[in-house]
């Protein structure tokens, strides 16, 4: 039985802790704040409750697997999963709109044809077929296996089978997501539908590899889910599973250094000077913080440079008077009126004025999140450049955009809380409050995250800032990979 010290209680760390405890190890989690879940938190006020991190759950099979492998009670016995339908409603800059069905390619094609014009849906459907090929080629190396030692193969090979086009007497294929939209979708609304998936993670589609086609495919293929009571209920269930498996939690415990003995990680030192010895250390931290804990970068031969991509978010929590209207969508995306201005601002945030961004509005029909049926709680968020000093003026821009999705929003608004990137930074420790993007193939490795194993023996990375990147499914898979590496050693190659 080995002693395992886990730094941080984010979702990836919790997933690793539960699996390691079931494998017979003695696991202690040291969390700097006073609670678990990382970015998966809840804000409560006046009988209203809100998810302050992710509001929807893609690919719940990852978390089903965790509960299957760590105990007798399946996930559905501990939380109520609800499939969201429609998956999302989209309001486009030209005034058109469409409700996208959940997990139905045929349904999506039909809905797009009806709302946007004959043939539009079929172009999207054909794109999804190609996106499936990219998913099939990258699913295992990017989600189920530790990062290959020869990760350059993933970095150099574009898995998306773009349609060839002849330009200037040469046959060329799309290499970026923006080129896929321009050459294969040929419709501004479909472009917004596609590039919005990259934009949600702070990725500029003009520079993001075509392999990002897996992001909309994952949602269309596996559906979009909500956890009754809020996604925070998933974090609660995972935390309680850890406690049942005798994982020890120490809250309010800031790790200031990873100790090293005989050339390997040997434990952690806390801010109060306490030293806890360990045989292995698992760190859920962004690359900058992890570098400080080890007095230097961990990247060397065979490691991916920690250039993990991510962006910040500005989030508004809305307390509304009046009931949610019948037929309202759980999620509405209000696309930016000037997409190029939005992308230019994300790339160079020093410009003025702040352009109207793409805004996501979440309106869960959940009695647990409101004081009574005469009120409604809603969450509005938009992607911001990391490091932008967001303020009330930026929030007003988001409210104006959200008013297109919520009837009489200004008249119904009782109060709203503004959550800037600084809130996320305080809760997760992420630099500038950034939210990590998922790992992507191609792009010369610039969209991969650092490997779970490190150059320092006995030290492992877990969570969104490590392979396979950000997002709830990816966090769960990182926990599975780290547990496999600790239990089976460097020969571990993932689950079958």
Secondary structure, DSSP 8 states (H G I E B T S, - for coil): --EEEEE--BHHHHHHHHHHHHTT-EEEEEESSSSSBTT--EEEETTEEEESS--SEE-THHHHHHHHHH-SS-GGGTS-EEE-SSSEEEE-TTS-EEEE-SS-HHHHHHHHHHHH-TTHHHHHHHHHHHHHHHHHHHHIIIIIS---TTTHHHHH---S----EEETTEEE---BHHHHIIIII--HHHHHHHHHHHHTTT--TTTSBGGGHHHHHHHHHH-EEEETT-THHHHHHHHHHHHHTT-EEEET--EEEEEEETTEEEEEEETTS-EEE-SEEEE---HHHHHHHTTS----TT---S---EEEEEEEEEEEES---TT--SEEEE--S-HHHHHHHHH-TT-SS-----EEEE----GGGSSSTTEEEEEEEEEE-TT----HHHHHHHHHHHTTTSTTHHHHEEEEEEE-HHHHHHHH--GGG-EE-B--S-GGGTT--B-SB-SSBTEEE-STTBTTBSSHHHHHHHHHHHHHHHHH-TT-----
